[in-house]
Amino acid sequence: MNSSTRMNKLDVLQVKVEVLRAEHQDLDAAITALEEASHYDALRIKRLKKQKLALKDQIVSIENQMTPDIIA
């Protein structure tokens, strides 16, 4: 694999991470707004928190792909 191909793959992964982080922040804002609302929808908040956790897992997974394996 040449360096330009490797660079392109890393660029794609970085963009994916940025998109997922933005979605994660949006969910965080939505959860905060729902928690502060007078009509508290616990089930919806629980679902959004699960979604947020799944996004975090995806972010960590992609970041692990971006980090080279180092043999200690």
N, C-alpha and C positions, 0 to 999 in steps of 0.2 A: 504494500500500500504506500503510495507516495505521499509526501507532506501536504500537497494541495488537497488531496482527497480527505486526508485526516482533518485538515483545517475546515473544510466544508462541513464535515460531519459534526465537528465541535461547534461550528457556527449555528447549525440547525438545532442542536441540542440546547445551546444557550438561548436561542429564541423561544424554544418550547418552555424552558424554565421561566423566562420572563413572562410569557403569556400565563402560565400556571400561577405564578406569584401574583399577577394582577387579579386573576380570578379569585385567588385565596384572600386577597385584601378586600375585594368586592363582597365576598361572602362574610368576612369579618364585619364590614360596615353594615351589611344587611342584618346580621345577627344582633349587633348593638342597637340598631334602630328598632328592631322588633322587641328587644328586651325593654327598651325605654317607652314603647307604645303603651297606651292605656289598655288596649286589647291584647293581652299576652297570649300568644299561640305557642304553647309549649311543644306540641308535636312538630310544628313547622320548624321551630328553632332547633329541635333535636335532629331533624333531617338535615338542616343546613350545616350543623356542626359535624355530622357524619360526612357530608360532602366536602367540607373544609379539611377534615382529617385525611380523606382519600386524596385530595389534591396535594396535601403535604407529603404523603407517601410517594406520590408520583414525582414530586420535586426532588425528594431525596434519592429516589431510584435513578433519575436522570443525572443528577449531580454525581452519583457514584459511577455512572457510565463515563462521565467526563473526566474523572480522576484516574490517572494512570495507575496500574498495579505496580506497587513497589515491593520488591522482596527485601525484607529486613535482614 
